Amino acid sequence: MKDSREFMEAVRKLIQVCGDDPDRQGLQETPFRVMKKFLEYTEGYREEPKAHLEKLFDVDHRDLIMVKDIDFDSVCEHHFAPIFGVAHVGYIPNGKITGLSKIARMVDGYAKRFQVQERLTNQIAEAMEEVLRPQGVMVVIEAKHMCMCGRGVKKRDSVTVSTASRGIFAENPEKRKEFLSLLKN
């Protein structure tokens, strides 16, 4: 409770530093709304995202399974600016699969933390690898970073792409190529 009050007081001071009056009608409840927003943006700290993957099914499937265009929102740990984009997650099972929605929930869990895209990409791949123990995992993330698009260099159309490949996707260029070719559809 004390931390909440101190945070909201800091937001009031930030409003003043920026040149506005925190007591004016439109800003009076802003410190509380900002705190609520940050608690929502960081829900991933209050869960173990990889636990979503633990619902496993025995299925004899030996080819690629991919979930494309998993939209996510995150917060840049350097500027607290929004990051938004899509994750593409694929794996080749080793006798076990997980529910498709579980993959999306896991992505959200890691994204809802203060992040850099490179870490997010690796966390997703490592969770898939650790829980599912597949033949291989590949993750591609495409995202816009408001710390780059809306401030600083202000390159509003720039998109950052990061990849992580494990197992057969790291070892076999043809498997990696198959994954990447499906992103174009």
N, C-alpha and C positions, 0 to 999 in steps of 0.2 A: 504494500500500500504506500509506504514512504517513497519507494522508488517511482511509483506512478505519479505521485504528486511532484516529485523533483523533475521528472521527465516533462510533465505538462508545464511546469514553471520555466524550464529551459526552452520549450517551444514558444511560450509567451515572450521570452527574451529575444529569441530568434526573430519573431515578428517585429519587435522593436528595432533590432539591429538592421532589418531590411527596410525600415522607414515607415512602418504602419503602426496603428494603435491596436493592441490586442484586446482592448475593451470596447472597440466599436462593434456594432451589432453583428455584422457578418463574420467576425473573427472570435467572438466570445467563446464559442464551443470548439474552435479549431484545435486547440491543444489536446482535448479529449479525442477528437476524431483522428488526429495524427497518431496518437498512441494506439487506438483501435486498429488503424490501418497497419501499423508496423507489427502488431501482434498477429494480424491476419497474414501479412506477407511472410512472416517467419514461423508459420505453423509447423514446418518441417523439423524444427528443433524439438518439438514435443511428441515426436513419433520416431520409430525406426523404419525408414522407408523400405529397406530390403525385406522386412517382415511381410509385406504385401505379397511377395513372390513365393512364400512358403506353402501356399495351397498348390500342391503338385498332383499331376495325373500321369499314370503310366500310359503312354501312347507310343506306338512304334511309328515314328515319323522321322525320316532321315534327311530331310531337305530343309531349306531355309523357311523360317517363320519370321515375318516382319510386321511390325506395327509402324505405319508411317504417319507423319503429320500430327504427332501428339503435341498439342499446343500447351505452352507453359508461360508463366510469368515468374520473374525472379527480381532480386535487388542486387545491384552491383555493390560489392563490399568496399570498393574504393571511394565511391561517391554517393552511395545510397540512392542511385538513380535506377529507374526501371530497366529491366531486360525482358524482352518478350520474343518468343520464337516458337520453333517446332523441333521436336526430337524424333528421330527415326531410329528404332531399335529393332535389331534382328538377331536371331540365334539359330543354330542348328542343334536340335535336341540330342541328348544322349540317353534316350529312354524315358525322359520326364519332360512334361510341358507345364506351363502355368497358364492361368486365365489371362486373356488379352487385356482386360480392364485392370488387372493387377500390375501390369507393366506401366500403364498410364498413371496409376496411383503412386507407384514407386518413383516415377519421373517427377510428379508433383511434389512428393515428399522431399526430394533432394533440391528441387528448384525453390521451394519455400524456405530458403535459408539465405543468408548473405553469401553471395557466390561470385566466382569468376567462371566463365564458360568452360575453360579447360578442365577445372576440377569437377564441375557438374558432369561433363562428358565421361570422365574417368570413373566417377562414383556410380553412375548408371551401369557402365560396363562391368565394373568390379562386383556390384551387387548381383547382376545377372550371372556372372561367372561363379561367384561364391555359392549362391543358393541353388541354381539349376545345374551346375557342373556340365554345361553343354560342350559340344565339340568346338564351338566357337561363338563369339559374340561380336557384333559390330554396332557402333552407335555413331550417328552423325547428327550434329545440332547446327541449326541455322538460326541466328538470332540478331535482333537489333538491340543495340546498347544506347540508351538515351544519354549516357555519359559521353558518347562519341557523336551521336546524331543530334542531340539537342543542346549541347554545351561544348566548350572546348573548340575542337576543329569544326564542329557542326556539319558533319557529312551525313545528312539525313537519309540518304538512300543506301548507305553502306550496310552490308550484312556480314556478320562474322560466321565462319563455318569451322567447326572443330570435329575431329574424328577420334575414335578409340576402337582398336581392333584387338581381339584376343583369340587365342587358339588358332583354328583353321583359317580364320580371316586374316590373321597376322602372317601366317605361314604360306598361304596359297593365294597368289595373285588372281587366279580365276574366280575363286569364291568371293574375294573382295570386289572384283569387277562385276560379278552377278548382283551383289548387294547394291552397288552404286548405280547399276543400270536400271534397277527398279525404282530409283528415286526420280528418274526422268519421266515416268509415266504419270 
